[in-house]
Amino acid sequence: MSIKLPYGISNFSQLMSENYYYVDHTAYIEKLEEANEPYIFFLRPRRFGKSLFVSMLWHYYGLEFAEQFAPLFGHCYIGEHPTPKANSYAVLYFEFSRIDTTTRESTFEGFLRNVVSGVHRFLETYTTLSKNDKKQILRQKSPESVLVKLFESDHESKIYILIDEYDHFANEIMAFNFDHFSDFVSRNGFVRKFYEAIKEATGRGIVTRFFATGVTPITLDSLTSGFNIAANLTTHFYFHEMMGFTESETSTLLKETAPQFSKHQRVLADMKKWYNGYLFAPDADSRLYNPDMVLYFLKEFAYKNTYPRTLIDINIASDYGKIRRLFRLGSREHYQAVLEELIETGCVEALLTQQFSFEKPFDQDDFISLLFYLGLITIRGNDNIAQLKFSFPNYVIKELYWAFFLESVKEQYQLDFETTEVRKKMTQLAQDNNIKPFVSLTEKALTTLSNRDFISFDEKYVKALFVGFASLSNLYFIKSEPEMEQKYPDILFLYRQPYAPNYQFLFELKYLKKKQRQKLNGVRKDAINQIKGYKQFPEIQQLENLKSWVIIFVGEKAMVVEEV
């Protein structure tokens, strides 16, 4: 490996001092100052570079890093274009991810402990108060009173407050106990009073700048009722590329990681399918890559110029897995309807909720907006005057939805399948062209759902089950009709490095209701002719070891399973 990749590194000083590769986003320091918004909230999905950006701000503005300015920023944009505010603040830093939200008491104690930790660091770094005076501040019994005592103490420098993961504890609470959250952010709640104390300090000129990151704006309405002077720049086009990697940055990083590798464009094309596609501002010019996913891929690729066996690190997958708990915020009707529409059509429309208010019901627009902020869908277009169109940002997220879909149906209707069983049957298909064991999974699922008086099926729903099962194996890059402009087969299973199964597959999948059984022969002939037509396309002809199948379900039974 020719460079050190900063995968998992969120400390700016460590990144620079240990010579990790840095994608320079320091120009946004200048842009943030020029925006003339001293109090800012900025949201991005998990693992999108928020903590590193906050650390960069701390090292730039903190008084204690003045002598390290050249080694830290000398090779960056801001090192050559410093602003007058560089290293001129006492930075008060809070990070709220490490809080036990099991009970009211543990949540309060965790929040207070994190506030005390941040204030203690501030006191030791920037003040000359006596030990007794410091103890008086740190022994306060509420987060608000700790801040009030701090702001009343003697310190000469103006304060820049940085908050990382401002909403983490609140998201955890809401996923399990919404009543707790309501208490904490109510007019007399400790979180509301914490932000009111900050606002009061801004009015006195003590706190002159504020920057907070998080994932969702769920808590913004409640929190900013006590801190209503802050601007939310999350969907502003001017700051769209402040966090995340652009195409150019990703391409450069790939070339720096594997300079001897000759097929950068091929690899970049795959990375674009898997990790690109995020659009957070409707009028932004370009889509972004998830930086954590890119760094994970390149870290693995650098060893032997081969792809990792899984598209995302297990830790990242676990982060996204936790998101499912937040679905409890919406009704099952919202959750199921949106999930099925995304799976079946790849697209949903909604008004984007800028701030969630818990004085009104959590509706479907709110639920879709929540998925957007979590990075599980992204802006696709703005065809409607008021509403935005949302879809999957990339293939990795689409795979997560297939898993969500199967898990949801399995839980709701007691489907009986094990992932190991699915992978075994996919291997039989991939290696031996033995399709019947795999088709039986969809048959079994349809039978279970039919016995439970499930809603009537259509072809897209059956395809969703079929593709969902296939995605659990990770053996193939799966393409389905909505993204293939309806000129290509319903479903393609294509080679995906580093796996090398014996076959690739083309499927034409049809569904008929039982009362339409008389149409079976005609539908079979049409499907066979469709496959023969698809095989004339140059894109299909170039696929090696391709096997083609027609599968026609009548009700829950696959009545035609025929190789063409």
C-alpha positions as a Python dict, from the first residue, in 0.01 Angstrom:
ca = {
    (1, 'M'): (0, 0, 0),
    (2, 'S'): (151, 333, -107),
    (3, 'I'): (-52, 554, 131),
    (4, 'K'): (-203, 521, 477),
    (5, 'L'): (-580, 518, 453),
    (6, 'P'): (-760, 688, 744),
    (7, 'Y'): (-1028, 422, 784),
    (8, 'G'): (-1183, 466, 1129),
    (9, 'I'): (-966, 769, 1213),
    (10, 'S'): (-1171, 1061, 1345),
    (11, 'N'): (-899, 1256, 1530),
    (12, 'F'): (-756, 1526, 1305),
    (13, 'S'): (-428, 1556, 1494),
    (14, 'Q'): (-365, 1181, 1474),
    (15, 'L'): (-453, 1177, 1105),
    (16, 'M'): (-206, 1453, 1025),
    (17, 'S'): (77, 1360, 1262),
    (18, 'E'): (78, 996, 1152),
    (19, 'N'): (68, 1088, 780),
    (20, 'Y'): (-267, 940, 689),
    (21, 'Y'): (-412, 1042, 355),
    (22, 'Y'): (-647, 1336, 399),
    (23, 'V'): (-917, 1445, 153),
    (24, 'D'): (-889, 1817, 210),
    (25, 'H'): (-1219, 1975, 314),
    (26, 'T'): (-1063, 2265, 505),
    (27, 'A'): (-1188, 2515, 246),
    (28, 'Y'): (-1526, 2481, 419),
    (29, 'I'): (-1383, 2656, 725),
    (30, 'E'): (-1360, 2968, 513),
    (31, 'K'): (-1703, 2906, 356),
    (32, 'L'): (-1868, 2859, 695),
    (33, 'E'): (-1724, 3189, 817),
    (34, 'E'): (-1833, 3366, 500),
    (35, 'A'): (-2187, 3233, 543),
    (36, 'N'): (-2222, 3460, 846),
    (37, 'E'): (-2417, 3193, 1037),
    (38, 'P'): (-2242, 3166, 1375),
    (39, 'Y'): (-2473, 2894, 1513),
    (40, 'I'): (-2506, 2592, 1287),
    (41, 'F'): (-2657, 2243, 1277),
    (42, 'F'): (-2535, 2014, 1000),
    (43, 'L'): (-2664, 1658, 956),
    (44, 'R'): (-2533, 1360, 764),
    (45, 'P'): (-2589, 982, 781),
    (46, 'R'): (-2380, 758, 1002),
    (47, 'R'): (-2016, 707, 906),
    (48, 'F'): (-2009, 1010, 677),
    (49, 'G'): (-1709, 1195, 822),
    (50, 'K'): (-1888, 1410, 1079),
    (51, 'S'): (-1659, 1338, 1373),
    (52, 'L'): (-1344, 1405, 1171),
    (53, 'F'): (-1486, 1734, 1047),
    (54, 'V'): (-1571, 1844, 1401),
    (55, 'S'): (-1220, 1745, 1512),
    (56, 'M'): (-1075, 1950, 1227),
    (57, 'L'): (-1275, 2254, 1342),
    (58, 'W'): (-1151, 2204, 1698),
    (59, 'H'): (-786, 2193, 1591),
    (60, 'Y'): (-831, 2497, 1369),
    (61, 'Y'): (-1008, 2721, 1619),
    (62, 'G'): (-872, 2596, 1950),
    (63, 'L'): (-625, 2827, 2123),
    (64, 'E'): (-420, 2531, 2242),
    (65, 'F'): (-329, 2426, 1888),
    (66, 'A'): (-184, 2760, 1773),
    (67, 'E'): (177, 2637, 1772),
    (68, 'Q'): (76, 2329, 1575),
    (69, 'F'): (-97, 2523, 1298),
    (70, 'A'): (176, 2467, 1036),
    (71, 'P'): (215, 2089, 1081),
    (72, 'L'): (-160, 2041, 1105),
    (73, 'F'): (-279, 2268, 824),
    (74, 'G'): (30, 2369, 628),
    (75, 'H'): (-46, 2139, 333),
    (76, 'C'): (-421, 2212, 333),
    (77, 'Y'): (-621, 2485, 163),
    (78, 'I'): (-685, 2668, 488),
    (79, 'G'): (-315, 2659, 574),
    (80, 'E'): (-249, 2874, 269),
    (81, 'H'): (-563, 3084, 322),
    (82, 'P'): (-600, 3119, 700),
    (83, 'T'): (-882, 3328, 841),
    (84, 'P'): (-839, 3583, 1122),
    (85, 'K'): (-1034, 3353, 1356),
    (86, 'A'): (-775, 3071, 1346),
    (87, 'N'): (-677, 2949, 1695),
    (88, 'S'): (-871, 3230, 1862),
    (89, 'Y'): (-1136, 3038, 2061),
    (90, 'A'): (-1170, 2839, 2376),
    (91, 'V'): (-1344, 2529, 2239),
    (92, 'L'): (-1612, 2363, 2450),
    (93, 'Y'): (-1659, 2016, 2301),
    (94, 'F'): (-1939, 1769, 2373),
    (95, 'E'): (-2000, 1422, 2230),
    (96, 'F'): (-2322, 1241, 2316),
    (97, 'S'): (-2290, 893, 2168),
    (98, 'R'): (-2183, 711, 2484),
    (99, 'I'): (-2505, 730, 2685),
    (100, 'D'): (-2699, 443, 2838),
    (101, 'T'): (-3063, 516, 2750),
    (102, 'T'): (-3214, 217, 2930),
    (103, 'T'): (-3392, 428, 3193),
    (104, 'R'): (-3473, 792, 3264),
    (105, 'E'): (-3208, 789, 3535),
    (106, 'S'): (-2932, 635, 3322),
    (107, 'T'): (-3008, 877, 3036),
    (108, 'F'): (-2993, 1181, 3262),
    (109, 'E'): (-2677, 1058, 3433),
    (110, 'G'): (-2511, 978, 3100),
    (111, 'F'): (-2595, 1318, 2954),
    (112, 'L'): (-2474, 1494, 3270),
    (113, 'R'): (-2154, 1287, 3272),
    (114, 'N'): (-2074, 1382, 2911),
    (115, 'V'): (-2143, 1749, 2984),
    (116, 'V'): (-1920, 1737, 3292),
    (117, 'S'): (-1647, 1566, 3089),
    (118, 'G'): (-1654, 1839, 2824),
    (119, 'V'): (-1657, 2119, 3083),
    (120, 'H'): (-1374, 1956, 3280),
    (121, 'R'): (-1160, 1945, 2966),
    (122, 'F'): (-1242, 2310, 2901),
    (123, 'L'): (-1152, 2416, 3256),
    (124, 'E'): (-818, 2235, 3249),
    (125, 'T'): (-726, 2377, 2908),
    (126, 'Y'): (-840, 2737, 2921),
    (127, 'T'): (-881, 2859, 3279),
    (128, 'T'): (-665, 2931, 3581),
    (129, 'L'): (-943, 2874, 3833),
    (130, 'S'): (-858, 2715, 4163),
    (131, 'K'): (-928, 2347, 4220),
    (132, 'N'): (-1209, 2441, 4454),
    (133, 'D'): (-1374, 2669, 4197),
    (134, 'K'): (-1350, 2397, 3933),
    (135, 'K'): (-1506, 2145, 4171),
    (136, 'Q'): (-1793, 2383, 4238),
    (137, 'I'): (-1870, 2394, 3867),
    (138, 'L'): (-1832, 2020, 3808),
    (139, 'R'): (-2038, 1917, 4113),
    (140, 'Q'): (-2357, 2078, 3984),
    (141, 'K'): (-2653, 1842, 3970),
    (142, 'S'): (-2784, 1919, 3620),
    (143, 'P'): (-2631, 1980, 3274),
    (144, 'E'): (-2786, 2327, 3267),
    (145, 'S'): (-2639, 2432, 3603),
    (146, 'V'): (-2293, 2303, 3502),
    (147, 'L'): (-2303, 2533, 3198),
    (148, 'V'): (-2444, 2828, 3390),
    (149, 'K'): (-2167, 2802, 3650),
    (150, 'L'): (-1906, 2771, 3378),
    (151, 'F'): (-2034, 3075, 3192),
    (152, 'E'): (-2033, 3274, 3518),
    (153, 'S'): (-1668, 3189, 3588),
    (154, 'D'): (-1370, 3399, 3487),
    (155, 'H'): (-1229, 3316, 3144),
    (156, 'E'): (-1103, 3568, 2894),
    (157, 'S'): (-1156, 3397, 2559),
    (158, 'K'): (-1476, 3371, 2363),
    (159, 'I'): (-1621, 3023, 2339),
    (160, 'Y'): (-1681, 2807, 2033),
    (161, 'I'): (-1914, 2515, 2119),
    (162, 'L'): (-1874, 2197, 1914),
    (163, 'I'): (-2121, 1911, 1957),
    (164, 'D'): (-2077, 1574, 1787),
    (165, 'E'): (-2367, 1324, 1772),
    (166, 'Y'): (-2607, 1578, 1921),
    (167, 'D'): (-2904, 1348, 1852),
    (168, 'H'): (-2758, 1004, 1924),
    (169, 'F'): (-2902, 961, 2271),
    (170, 'A'): (-3239, 1097, 2160),
    (171, 'N'): (-3259, 852, 1870),
    (172, 'E'): (-3190, 565, 2106),
    (173, 'I'): (-3460, 684, 2346),
    (174, 'M'): (-3723, 732, 2076),
    (175, 'A'): (-3661, 386, 1938),
    (176, 'F'): (-3766, 236, 2270),
    (177, 'N'): (-3950, 487, 2488),
    (178, 'F'): (-4096, 796, 2330),
    (179, 'D'): (-4236, 916, 2663),
    (180, 'H'): (-3883, 950, 2800),
    (181, 'F'): (-3785, 1168, 2506),
    (182, 'S'): (-4089, 1389, 2548),
    (183, 'D'): (-3999, 1447, 2911),
    (184, 'F'): (-3638, 1537, 2833),
    (185, 'V'): (-3715, 1799, 2569),
    (186, 'S'): (-4028, 1945, 2727),
    (187, 'R'): (-4021, 2300, 2859),
    (188, 'N'): (-3878, 2181, 3189),
    (189, 'G'): (-3671, 1894, 3045),
    (190, 'F'): (-3297, 1884, 3110),
    (191, 'V'): (-3202, 1876, 2739),
    (192, 'R'): (-3417, 2179, 2658),
    (193, 'K'): (-3266, 2370, 2951),
    (194, 'F'): (-2914, 2272, 2841),
    (195, 'Y'): (-2968, 2447, 2506),
    (196, 'E'): (-3143, 2740, 2671),
    (197, 'A'): (-2829, 2793, 2880),
    (198, 'I'): (-2621, 2801, 2562),
    (199, 'K'): (-2858, 3051, 2401),
    (200, 'E'): (-2843, 3275, 2707),
    (201, 'A'): (-2463, 3270, 2685),
    (202, 'T'): (-2474, 3375, 2319),
    (203, 'G'): (-2682, 3677, 2418),
    (204, 'R'): (-2412, 3779, 2663),
    (205, 'G'): (-2135, 3738, 2404),
    (206, 'I'): (-1976, 3445, 2587),
    (207, 'V'): (-2054, 3181, 2323),
    (208, 'T'): (-1995, 3336, 1983),
    (209, 'R'): (-1988, 3029, 1759),
    (210, 'F'): (-2165, 2692, 1766),
    (211, 'F'): (-2146, 2389, 1535),
    (212, 'A'): (-2334, 2063, 1597),
    (213, 'T'): (-2356, 1747, 1391),
    (214, 'G'): (-2591, 1453, 1403),
    (215, 'V'): (-2794, 1225, 1180),
    (216, 'T'): (-3158, 1332, 1198),
    (217, 'P'): (-3350, 1652, 1270),
    (218, 'I'): (-3596, 1461, 1488),
    (219, 'T'): (-3486, 1653, 1795),
    (220, 'L'): (-3425, 1990, 1628),
    (221, 'D'): (-3774, 2126, 1674),
    (222, 'S'): (-3776, 2051, 2045),
    (223, 'L'): (-3416, 2148, 2111),
    (224, 'T'): (-3412, 2463, 1906),
    (225, 'S'): (-3723, 2586, 2079),
    (226, 'G'): (-3469, 2662, 2347),
    (227, 'F'): (-3199, 2750, 2094),
    (228, 'N'): (-3389, 2908, 1808),
    (229, 'I'): (-3101, 3116, 1676),
    (230, 'A'): (-2930, 2825, 1498),
    (231, 'A'): (-2933, 2765, 1121),
    (232, 'N'): (-2975, 2417, 975),
    (233, 'L'): (-2750, 2401, 667),
    (234, 'T'): (-2803, 2029, 601),
    (235, 'T'): (-2977, 2064, 263),
    (236, 'H'): (-2805, 2384, 148),
    (237, 'F'): (-2640, 2329, -191),
    (238, 'Y'): (-2338, 2547, -101),
    (239, 'F'): (-2237, 2301, 172),
    (240, 'H'): (-2345, 1982, -1),
    (241, 'E'): (-1988, 1850, -48),
    (242, 'M'): (-1865, 1949, 297),
    (243, 'M'): (-1886, 1587, 413),
    (244, 'G'): (-1860, 1285, 182),
    (245, 'F'): (-1636, 1220, -120),
    (246, 'T'): (-1691, 1354, -470),
    (247, 'E'): (-1625, 1146, -781),
    (248, 'S'): (-1298, 1329, -839),
    (249, 'E'): (-1183, 1279, -480),
    (250, 'T'): (-1268, 909, -493),
    (251, 'S'): (-1089, 860, -825),
    (252, 'T'): (-775, 1031, -694),
    (253, 'L'): (-785, 826, -377),
    (254, 'L'): (-813, 503, -576),
    (255, 'K'): (-513, 593, -791),
    (256, 'E'): (-309, 687, -483),
    (257, 'T'): (-403, 360, -313),
    (258, 'A'): (-314, 134, -609),
    (259, 'P'): (-77, 331, -836),
    (260, 'Q'): (49, 19, -1018),
    (261, 'F'): (-301, -105, -1096),
    (262, 'S'): (-398, -40, -1458),
    (263, 'K'): (-777, -73, -1451),
    (264, 'H'): (-880, 215, -1228),
    (265, 'Q'): (-1181, 307, -1438),
    (266, 'R'): (-1331, -41, -1409),
    (267, 'V'): (-1289, -40, -1031),
    (268, 'L'): (-1423, 315, -1006),
    (269, 'A'): (-1730, 213, -1206),
    (270, 'D'): (-1800, -64, -953),
    (271, 'M'): (-1741, 169, -657),
    (272, 'K'): (-1982, 417, -813),
    (273, 'K'): (-2256, 153, -831),
    (274, 'W'): (-2193, 44, -473),
    (275, 'Y'): (-2109, 359, -277),
    (276, 'N'): (-2205, 671, -474),
    (277, 'G'): (-2542, 836, -529),
    (278, 'Y'): (-2610, 1051, -220),
    (279, 'L'): (-2778, 1383, -289),
    (280, 'F'): (-2870, 1596, 12),
    (281, 'A'): (-2962, 1919, -166),
    (282, 'P'): (-3214, 1920, -453),
    (283, 'D'): (-3014, 2179, -646),
    (284, 'A'): (-2664, 2037, -581),
    (285, 'D'): (-2451, 1963, -886),
    (286, 'S'): (-2305, 1623, -801),
    (287, 'R'): (-2371, 1311, -599),
    (288, 'L'): (-2150, 1193, -316),
    (289, 'Y'): (-1979, 871, -212),
    (290, 'N'): (-2008, 740, 143),
    (291, 'P'): (-1648, 801, 264),
    (292, 'D'): (-1642, 522, 518),
    (293, 'M'): (-1753, 265, 261),
    (294, 'V'): (-1493, 392, 12),
    (295, 'L'): (-1212, 371, 266),
    (296, 'Y'): (-1318, 22, 372),
    (297, 'F'): (-1315, -97, 10),
    (298, 'L'): (-978, 60, -68),
    (299, 'K'): (-824, -69, 255),
    (300, 'E'): (-911, -423, 148),
    (301, 'F'): (-833, -364, -221),
    (302, 'A'): (-485, -233, -144),
    (303, 'Y'): (-352, -568, -21),
    (304, 'K'): (-376, -765, -346),
    (305, 'N'): (-577, -542, -579),
    (306, 'T'): (-878, -768, -522),
    (307, 'Y'): (-1225, -678, -401),
    (308, 'P'): (-1338, -748, -44),
    (309, 'R'): (-1577, -1040, 1),
    (310, 'T'): (-1843, -814, 150),
    (311, 'L'): (-1929, -470, 15),
    (312, 'I'): (-1931, -300, 355),
    (313, 'D'): (-1754, -360, 682),
    (314, 'I'): (-1953, -564, 933),
    (315, 'N'): (-1939, -269, 1174),
    (316, 'I'): (-2104, -40, 919),
    (317, 'A'): (-2366, -303, 840),
    (318, 'S'): (-2434, -327, 1212),
    (319, 'D'): (-2485, 52, 1231),
    (320, 'Y'): (-2744, 37, 955),
    (321, 'G'): (-2904, -265, 1117),
    (322, 'K'): (-2972, -60, 1429),
    (323, 'I'): (-3168, 187, 1219),
    (324, 'R'): (-3454, -60, 1195),
    (325, 'R'): (-3540, 14, 1556),
    (326, 'L'): (-3621, 371, 1461),
    (327, 'F'): (-3895, 244, 1229),
    (328, 'R'): (-4109, 215, 1540),
    (329, 'L'): (-4156, 591, 1519),
    (330, 'G'): (-4396, 535, 1232),
    (331, 'S'): (-4703, 320, 1216),
    (332, 'R'): (-4672, -24, 1059),
    (333, 'E'): (-4889, 103, 774),
    (334, 'H'): (-4637, 378, 694),
    (335, 'Y'): (-4340, 147, 732),
    (336, 'Q'): (-4482, -140, 529),
    (337, 'A'): (-4629, 75, 252),
    (338, 'V'): (-4308, 273, 200),
    (339, 'L'): (-4086, -34, 219),
    (340, 'E'): (-4295, -225, -33),
    (341, 'E'): (-4314, 71, -272),
    (342, 'L'): (-3936, 110, -261),
    (343, 'I'): (-3878, -261, -313),
    (344, 'E'): (-4130, -289, -595),
    (345, 'T'): (-4075, 42, -780),
    (346, 'G'): (-3748, 176, -641),
    (347, 'C'): (-3902, 516, -572),
    (348, 'V'): (-4124, 711, -331),
    (349, 'E'): (-4239, 1074, -317),
    (350, 'A'): (-4277, 1298, -16),
    (351, 'L'): (-4252, 1649, 119),
    (352, 'L'): (-3915, 1672, 296),
    (353, 'T'): (-3961, 1740, 667),
    (354, 'Q'): (-3701, 1996, 774),
    (355, 'Q'): (-3781, 1970, 1145),
    (356, 'F'): (-3997, 1710, 1312),
    (357, 'S'): (-4265, 1831, 1549),
    (358, 'F'): (-4411, 1596, 1807),
    (359, 'E'): (-4714, 1818, 1846),
    (360, 'K'): (-4856, 1651, 1535),
    (361, 'P'): (-4881, 1284, 1428),
    (362, 'F'): (-4576, 1123, 1270),
    (363, 'D'): (-4702, 1085, 912),
    (364, 'Q'): (-4572, 915, 598),
    (365, 'D'): (-4383, 1225, 480),
    (366, 'D'): (-4204, 1225, 816),
    (367, 'F'): (-4116, 858, 784),
    (368, 'I'): (-3977, 898, 430),
    (369, 'S'): (-3782, 1206, 544),
    (370, 'L'): (-3637, 1005, 831),
    (371, 'L'): (-3510, 745, 584),
    (372, 'F'): (-3353, 1028, 382),
    (373, 'Y'): (-3160, 1169, 677),
    (374, 'L'): (-3044, 820, 774),
    (375, 'G'): (-2898, 775, 426),
    (376, 'L'): (-3136, 490, 340),
    (377, 'I'): (-3285, 683, 49),
    (378, 'T'): (-3167, 992, -133),
    (379, 'I'): (-3308, 1266, -352),
    (380, 'R'): (-3365, 1139, -704),
    (381, 'G'): (-3549, 1430, -860),
    (382, 'N'): (-3790, 1718, -817),
    (383, 'D'): (-4057, 1654, -1080),
    (384, 'N'): (-4339, 1760, -852),
    (385, 'I'): (-4356, 2128, -760),
    (386, 'A'): (-4379, 2055, -389),
    (387, 'Q'): (-4272, 1694, -340),
    (388, 'L'): (-3934, 1534, -390),
    (389, 'K'): (-3872, 1196, -546),
    (390, 'F'): (-3654, 960, -340),
    (391, 'S'): (-3482, 633, -429),
    (392, 'F'): (-3192, 410, -323),
    (393, 'P'): (-2859, 594, -336),
    (394, 'N'): (-2663, 285, -440),
    (395, 'Y'): (-2647, -92, -456),
    (396, 'V'): (-2522, -141, -100),
    (397, 'I'): (-2826, 36, 41),
    (398, 'K'): (-3053, -151, -198),
    (399, 'E'): (-2917, -480, -60),
    (400, 'L'): (-2999, -359, 290),
    (401, 'Y'): (-3357, -294, 181),
    (402, 'W'): (-3392, -644, 41),
    (403, 'A'): (-3277, -773, 379),
    (404, 'F'): (-3517, -533, 559),
    (405, 'F'): (-3801, -648, 336),
    (406, 'L'): (-3740, -1018, 399),
    (407, 'E'): (-3694, -963, 771),
    (408, 'S'): (-4014, -759, 788),
    (409, 'V'): (-4221, -1019, 603),
    (410, 'K'): (-4058, -1299, 805),
    (411, 'E'): (-4142, -1129, 1134),
    (412, 'Q'): (-4492, -1020, 1043),
    (413, 'Y'): (-4608, -1342, 880),
    (414, 'Q'): (-4381, -1600, 1046),
    (415, 'L'): (-4197, -1709, 733),
    (416, 'D'): (-3985, -2014, 803),
    (417, 'F'): (-3639, -1988, 651),
    (418, 'E'): (-3280, -1966, 768),
    (419, 'T'): (-3012, -1760, 594),
    (420, 'T'): (-2779, -2061, 587),
    (421, 'E'): (-3048, -2258, 404),
    (422, 'V'): (-3089, -1979, 148),
    (423, 'R'): (-2714, -1960, 85),
    (424, 'K'): (-2690, -2334, 39),
    (425, 'K'): (-2961, -2332, -226),
    (426, 'M'): (-2808, -2030, -399),
    (427, 'T'): (-2478, -2217, -418),
    (428, 'Q'): (-2655, -2511, -585),
    (429, 'L'): (-2785, -2266, -843),
    (430, 'A'): (-2455, -2083, -889),
    (431, 'Q'): (-2237, -2391, -920),
    (432, 'D'): (-2467, -2656, -1072),
    (433, 'N'): (-2738, -2457, -1251),
    (434, 'N'): (-2981, -2638, -1020),
    (435, 'I'): (-3258, -2384, -982),
    (436, 'K'): (-3544, -2582, -827),
    (437, 'P'): (-3418, -2575, -464),
    (438, 'F'): (-3392, -2196, -484),
    (439, 'V'): (-3732, -2150, -648),
    (440, 'S'): (-3880, -2360, -369),
    (441, 'L'): (-3787, -2081, -122),
    (442, 'T'): (-4020, -1837, -297),
    (443, 'E'): (-4290, -2103, -329),
    (444, 'K'): (-4270, -2175, 44),
    (445, 'A'): (-4290, -1804, 127),
    (446, 'L'): (-4590, -1749, -100),
    (447, 'T'): (-4768, -2049, 49),
    (448, 'T'): (-4717, -1917, 401),
    (449, 'L'): (-4842, -1572, 307),
    (450, 'S'): (-5145, -1713, 124),
    (451, 'N'): (-5242, -1922, 425),
    (452, 'R'): (-5244, -1607, 636),
    (453, 'D'): (-5487, -1425, 405),
    (454, 'F'): (-5215, -1189, 294),
    (455, 'I'): (-5291, -917, 43),
    (456, 'S'): (-5318, -1033, -314),
    (457, 'F'): (-4981, -1067, -483),
    (458, 'D'): (-4862, -906, -799),
    (459, 'E'): (-4559, -977, -1014),
    (460, 'K'): (-4342, -710, -852),
    (461, 'Y'): (-4403, -849, -506),
    (462, 'V'): (-4304, -1199, -615),
    (463, 'K'): (-3990, -1060, -779),
    (464, 'A'): (-3907, -880, -456),
    (465, 'L'): (-3917, -1208, -264),
    (466, 'F'): (-3710, -1384, -530),
    (467, 'V'): (-3445, -1112, -540),
    (468, 'G'): (-3450, -1070, -162),
    (469, 'F'): (-3361, -1434, -110),
    (470, 'A'): (-3086, -1414, -371),
    (471, 'S'): (-2930, -1108, -208),
    (472, 'L'): (-2862, -1300, 114),
    (473, 'S'): (-2588, -1501, -58),
    (474, 'N'): (-2367, -1207, -165),
    (475, 'L'): (-2258, -1418, -464),
    (476, 'Y'): (-2389, -1191, -737),
    (477, 'F'): (-2445, -834, -838),
    (478, 'I'): (-2822, -840, -890),
    (479, 'K'): (-2991, -620, -1146),
    (480, 'S'): (-3366, -592, -1165),
    (481, 'E'): (-3605, -438, -1415),
    (482, 'P'): (-3663, -89, -1267),
    (483, 'E'): (-3299, 11, -1313),
    (484, 'M'): (-3267, -148, -1657),
    (485, 'E'): (-3507, 73, -1846),
    (486, 'Q'): (-3740, -219, -1921),
    (487, 'K'): (-3531, -324, -2222),
    (488, 'Y'): (-3358, -605, -2043),
    (489, 'P'): (-3459, -915, -1850),
    (490, 'D'): (-3656, -895, -1530),
    (491, 'I'): (-3357, -1013, -1325),
    (492, 'L'): (-2986, -1066, -1388),
    (493, 'F'): (-2738, -1234, -1154),
    (494, 'L'): (-2397, -1102, -1263),
    (495, 'Y'): (-2045, -1188, -1155),
    (496, 'R'): (-1921, -986, -861),
    (497, 'Q'): (-1559, -995, -753),
    (498, 'P'): (-1402, -1169, -568),
    (499, 'Y'): (-1655, -1450, -615),
    (500, 'A'): (-1631, -1669, -923),
    (501, 'P'): (-1931, -1905, -944),
    (502, 'N'): (-1969, -2126, -1248),
    (503, 'Y'): (-2263, -1941, -1398),
    (504, 'Q'): (-2433, -1607, -1447),
    (505, 'F'): (-2811, -1595, -1486),
    (506, 'L'): (-3088, -1426, -1679),
    (507, 'F'): (-3444, -1469, -1549),
    (508, 'E'): (-3780, -1381, -1693),
    (509, 'L'): (-4020, -1408, -1400),
    (510, 'K'): (-4397, -1392, -1440),
    (511, 'Y'): (-4689, -1415, -1199),
    (512, 'L'): (-5049, -1516, -1261),
    (513, 'K'): (-5335, -1537, -1017),
    (514, 'K'): (-5493, -1881, -991),
    (515, 'K'): (-5801, -1764, -1183),
    (516, 'Q'): (-5568, -1662, -1471),
    (517, 'R'): (-5423, -2012, -1512),
    (518, 'Q'): (-5569, -2050, -1858),
    (519, 'K'): (-5321, -1786, -1976),
    (520, 'L'): (-5021, -1996, -1872),
    (521, 'N'): (-4925, -2136, -2212),
    (522, 'G'): (-4945, -1797, -2382),
    (523, 'V'): (-4744, -1628, -2107),
    (524, 'R'): (-4484, -1907, -2126),
    (525, 'K'): (-4439, -1860, -2502),
    (526, 'D'): (-4413, -1481, -2461),
    (527, 'A'): (-4153, -1518, -2186),
    (528, 'I'): (-3943, -1758, -2394),
    (529, 'N'): (-3954, -1518, -2689),
    (530, 'Q'): (-3858, -1231, -2461),
    (531, 'I'): (-3549, -1416, -2344),
    (532, 'K'): (-3454, -1503, -2701),
    (533, 'G'): (-3486, -1134, -2784),
    (534, 'Y'): (-3277, -1029, -2486),
    (535, 'K'): (-3000, -1263, -2598),
    (536, 'Q'): (-2959, -1056, -2913),
    (537, 'F'): (-2848, -752, -2717),
    (538, 'P'): (-2469, -703, -2724),
    (539, 'E'): (-2475, -635, -2348),
    (540, 'I'): (-2623, -980, -2291),
    (541, 'Q'): (-2412, -1161, -2551),
    (542, 'Q'): (-2091, -1057, -2379),
    (543, 'L'): (-2191, -1226, -2052),
    (544, 'E'): (-1990, -1544, -2004),
    (545, 'N'): (-2140, -1872, -1881),
    (546, 'L'): (-2490, -1730, -1896),
    (547, 'K'): (-2787, -1951, -1813),
    (548, 'S'): (-3140, -1833, -1895),
    (549, 'W'): (-3459, -1936, -1720),
    (550, 'V'): (-3831, -1867, -1750),
    (551, 'I'): (-4014, -1893, -1416),
    (552, 'I'): (-4390, -1853, -1402),
    (553, 'F'): (-4578, -1860, -1074),
    (554, 'V'): (-4948, -1938, -1069),
    (555, 'G'): (-5060, -1841, -722),
    (556, 'E'): (-4796, -1970, -486),
    (557, 'K'): (-4675, -2248, -717),
    (558, 'A'): (-4402, -2220, -983),
    (559, 'M'): (-4583, -2393, -1270),
    (560, 'V'): (-4309, -2324, -1526),
    (561, 'V'): (-3938, -2351, -1446),
    (562, 'E'): (-3777, -2385, -1787),
    (563, 'E'): (-3428, -2322, -1917),
    (564, 'V'): (-3410, -2141, -2250),
}
